[in-house]
């Protein structure tokens, strides 16, 4: 059986503390805001102005008055921030930090798929490129996918992409037929109930919670299914004291900070690599975050104005429908 240890908080090293101090000083000098996803490393979460899931960060990007947006996440997130803020500088710690889920949906192939269903309403997960967003009717996140699809007329055909697991979860919950693009997040798709179940027997008091990007075989056994932010909220409010969490383990840092008396285990993936980790999120480091503030030009994310204008409409519709 896969060995899994409970998550423990660790203090930043002297080197990390020095980098964080420099980053805070540069942030003030540059009039910058630092947005970070829950899947980034603890030091980045500590130094960020806003830490959140995709929906929270999209809202923060839309509302900021800062001149520079530093986005510690993956490329589609920084692209979205750039689309929402024409004229502002958007930089990433590591501009090569992409998203394999977004890459699994090439624009030309998706456009051909859409042409086969010309009357369909296209709902695209925010984990997609600017090109895909521009070909969509509305964008969703795992936080609001159910609420948005509920607002689409029952007689309207729906295309949902690029994550088949999230789409399948929405389809099952709403009993709504949808055409799904066959993409998946490698982090969440890697979980298997046959690996998780034996571990659960060793912690019978634990609640098992999972992200909707996981496979149906995993979600069917979950005590709670929700977005990264929803999972965090659930652990704060729940009377349970022990949790096994099937999502990228970066979120365990914030869970433990908010509920230090509770115990959190990352759901096991397999014996060879027990945790299912997003390599691309971990490309964000304090060192390259500092470099992005010092020399933004080499870290800048740019979206062509015409493409940005087209992609902006479905993002704004998402924000409107999510109020």
PyMOL commands that set and color helices and strands:
alter all, ss='L'
color gray80, all
select helices_A, chain A and resi 14-30+42-47+54-63+75-84+100-103+107-115+130-134+145-150+164-174+186-189+193-200+216-219+228-237+251-258+281-283+286-294+296-299+305-321
alter helices_A, ss='H'
color red, helices_A
select strands_A, chain A and resi 32-37+50-52+68-72+89-91+121-125+138-140+158-161+179-180+207-210+224-225+242-246+263-266
alter strands_A, ss='S'
color yellow, strands_A
deselect
rebuild
show_as cartoon
